[in-house]
Amino acid sequence: MISKILWVFLFLFSGLSAQINSEKESKGNILFVMSNAKTYGNSDIATGTSFAEIVYAYDVFTKHNYKVDFLTPNGGSIHLGHYYKASDTLQNRYYNNTAFMQQLKNTKKPSEINSANYKAVYYVGGGAAMYEVPENKAIQNITMNIYEKQHGIVSAVCHGTAGIVNLRTNNGEFFIKGKKVNGFPDAFEKKEMPYYKEFPFSIEKKVNQHDGHFTYSANGWDGYTVADGRLITGQDPTASAKVAELVVDKLQEK
């Protein structure tokens, strides 16, 4: 009887200990911003959020003990794009992780987000990122609160950079003014294709119009990433993990 009681005590204690250790290990929260868009503008051309850009950054953050939440303009599910199941082991692993995929079907909406709970924002790309997010005032406010009030980090990859071009600081200036910014460059867009004709703007041109300094790798698909203070941006899906790693490095400096 005593041994049974002791076993129960040890079991409960070990569970409590694991919970305490887990809480100690958590380094904070990262907010992923994505779009609910399923088509390019008002066309019937399908688009989506880049699965690679989600999972490669998510994998880095969670391995460094950061918790990730997903935010979209409307909450709920997103439409996935650029998923190559046969060729990517990491994507396969997450695609077949029921709990992870459930999070992508139940993203949070702006009214459910308390900016004080986050250390960084990560804007995910894919064609969908050109819509709904760049003009969303509620998401803009969340991001700038994290950056200015929490002294957090803003990051983006590929077309995700579209989400930061309209951000303004508390003094009314564009957030990207005077900063080096990267994203998917015009040189790699297929401007002759119908999808591009639906784009509301060029990321590269918009960055420069808002007094940012757009820079990119002419080689492309080489993990090109730019860090300018607490702004970190990457060119295409190959930069997703590196952007996340630089965010982690920056957070560890604080």
C-alpha positions in Angstrom: 0.0 0.0 0.0 2.8 2.4 0.9 4.7 1.6 -2.3 1.5 2.3 -4.3 1.1 5.7 -2.6 4.7 6.5 -3.1 4.4 5.6 -6.8 1.4 7.9 -7.2 3.3 10.7 -5.4 6.3 10.3 -7.6 4.1 10.2 -10.7 2.3 13.4 -9.8 5.6 15.1 -8.7 7.3 14.2 -12.0 4.4 15.6 -13.9 4.5 18.8 -11.9 8.2 19.0 -12.3 8.0 18.6 -16.0 5.4 21.3 -16.2 7.6 23.7 -14.2 10.6 22.9 -16.3 8.6 23.4 -19.4 7.4 26.8 -18.2 11.0 27.8 -17.3 12.2 26.8 -20.8 9.6 28.9 -22.6 11.4 32.0 -23.9 8.3 33.9 -25.1 5.8 34.1 -27.9 6.3 34.8 -31.6 3.3 35.9 -33.8 3.1 34.6 -37.4 1.0 36.9 -39.6 -0.7 35.3 -42.6 -3.6 36.0 -45.0 -6.9 34.2 -45.5 -6.9 35.0 -49.3 -7.4 32.1 -51.6 -7.2 33.9 -55.0 -5.2 36.6 -56.5 -7.3 39.6 -56.0 -10.8 39.3 -57.5 -9.7 36.8 -60.0 -10.3 33.0 -59.9 -6.5 32.3 -59.9 -5.8 30.3 -56.9 -3.1 31.5 -54.4 -2.1 30.6 -50.9 0.3 31.0 -48.0 3.7 29.4 -48.4 3.8 26.2 -46.4 7.6 26.1 -46.5 7.9 29.6 -45.1 5.6 28.6 -42.2 7.3 25.4 -41.2 11.0 26.2 -41.7 10.6 29.3 -39.5 8.3 27.5 -37.0 10.8 24.7 -36.6 13.6 27.1 -35.7 11.5 29.1 -33.2 10.0 26.0 -31.4 13.4 24.3 -31.2 14.6 27.4 -29.4 11.7 27.1 -27.0 9.5 29.9 -28.4 5.8 29.5 -28.7 4.2 30.4 -32.0 0.7 31.8 -32.5 -0.9 32.3 -35.9 -2.8 35.5 -36.8 -4.9 36.2 -39.9 -7.3 39.1 -40.7 -10.4 37.0 -40.3 -9.1 34.2 -38.1 -9.9 30.6 -39.0 -8.3 28.6 -41.8 -5.7 29.6 -44.4 -5.3 28.3 -47.9 -1.9 26.6 -48.3 0.3 27.0 -51.4 3.7 25.9 -52.5 3.6 22.5 -50.8 5.9 19.9 -52.3 5.1 16.7 -50.3 7.3 14.3 -52.3 10.5 16.3 -52.0 10.6 17.9 -48.5 11.0 15.8 -45.4 10.4 18.7 -43.0 7.2 19.8 -44.7 6.0 16.2 -44.8 6.5 15.9 -41.1 4.5 19.0 -40.3 1.9 18.3 -42.9 1.2 15.0 -41.2 1.2 16.5 -37.7 -2.5 16.7 -36.9 -2.1 19.1 -34.0 0.1 21.5 -36.1 -2.3 21.5 -39.0 -5.2 22.1 -36.7 -3.6 25.4 -35.7 -3.5 26.5 -39.3 -7.2 25.8 -39.5 -7.9 27.8 -36.4 -5.8 30.9 -36.6 -6.5 33.9 -34.3 -8.1 37.1 -35.4 -6.8 40.5 -34.4 -9.3 41.0 -31.6 -7.9 37.9 -29.9 -4.3 39.1 -29.8 -2.7 41.0 -26.9 0.4 42.5 -28.3 2.0 42.7 -24.9 2.4 38.9 -25.0 4.8 38.8 -28.0 8.5 39.4 -28.6 8.5 39.3 -32.4 6.3 39.2 -35.5 7.0 37.1 -38.6 5.1 37.9 -41.8 4.7 34.7 -43.9 4.8 35.0 -47.7 3.1 33.2 -50.6 0.9 35.1 -53.1 -1.9 35.4 -50.5 0.3 37.8 -48.5 -0.3 40.6 -51.1 -3.9 40.7 -50.0 -5.9 41.6 -46.8 -2.8 42.0 -44.6 -1.0 45.1 -46.0 -4.0 47.4 -45.5 -5.2 45.8 -42.2 -5.1 48.5 -39.6 -5.7 46.2 -36.6 -2.7 44.0 -37.6 -0.6 47.1 -38.3 -1.4 48.3 -34.7 -0.5 44.9 -33.2 2.8 44.8 -35.0 3.8 48.4 -34.1 2.8 47.9 -30.5 5.1 44.8 -30.4 7.9 46.8 -32.0 7.6 50.1 -30.2 6.0 49.2 -26.8 7.5 45.8 -26.3 10.8 46.6 -28.1 10.2 43.5 -30.2 11.4 42.4 -33.6 9.6 42.7 -37.0 10.5 40.1 -39.6 9.2 39.0 -43.0 10.0 36.6 -45.8 9.4 36.7 -49.5 5.9 38.3 -50.3 5.4 38.6 -46.6 7.3 41.9 -46.9 4.1 43.3 -48.4 2.7 43.3 -44.9 5.2 45.7 -43.5 5.4 48.4 -46.3 2.5 50.4 -44.9 3.5 50.3 -41.2 3.9 53.6 -39.5 5.7 54.6 -36.4 4.1 56.6 -33.6 5.4 59.8 -35.1 3.7 59.0 -38.4 6.7 58.1 -40.5 6.8 54.9 -42.5 8.4 52.1 -40.4 10.7 51.1 -43.2 12.0 54.7 -43.7 15.8 54.6 -43.9 16.0 50.8 -43.3 17.4 48.1 -45.5 14.5 45.9 -46.6 14.4 42.6 -48.5 11.5 40.6 -50.0 10.6 39.0 -53.3 12.1 41.3 -56.0 10.6 42.4 -59.3 13.4 40.7 -61.1 12.0 37.3 -60.1 8.3 38.1 -60.7 6.7 36.6 -63.8 5.2 39.9 -64.9 3.8 38.5 -68.1 1.6 36.0 -66.1 -2.0 36.7 -65.2 -1.4 36.4 -61.5 1.0 39.4 -61.5 -1.5 41.6 -63.2 -3.7 41.1 -60.1 -1.1 42.4 -57.7 -2.1 45.6 -55.9 1.5 46.8 -55.9 5.1 45.9 -56.4 6.8 45.2 -53.1 10.1 46.5 -54.3 8.7 49.7 -55.6 6.5 50.3 -52.6 9.5 49.8 -50.3 11.4 52.5 -52.2 8.4 54.8 -52.4 8.1 54.7 -48.6 11.8 55.6 -48.2 13.1 52.2 -47.5 16.2 50.8 -49.2 15.2 47.6 -51.1 18.1 45.2 -51.5 18.2 41.7 -53.0 20.3 38.9 -54.3 20.4 38.7 -58.1 21.2 35.0 -57.8 18.0 34.2 -55.9 17.0 31.1 -54.0 20.2 31.4 -51.9 18.9 32.2 -48.5 19.5 36.0 -48.9 18.5 37.8 -45.7 18.9 41.4 -44.5 19.0 42.5 -40.9 18.7 46.2 -40.0 18.4 46.7 -36.3 15.1 45.0 -35.2 13.9 44.5 -38.7 14.8 41.2 -40.4 13.7 40.3 -43.9 14.4 37.4 -46.3 14.0 37.1 -50.1 12.3 33.8 -50.7 11.4 30.5 -49.0 15.1 29.5 -48.8 15.6 32.4 -46.3 12.8 31.3 -43.9 15.0 29.4 -41.5 17.7 32.0 -41.6 15.3 34.9 -40.9 14.0 32.9 -37.8 17.6 32.2 -36.7 18.5 35.9 -36.9 15.3 36.8 -34.9 16.3 34.3 -32.2 19.9 35.7 -32.2 18.5 39.2 -31.8 16.2 38.2 -29.0 19.1 36.6 -27.1 20.9 39.9 -27.2 18.2 41.6 -25.2 
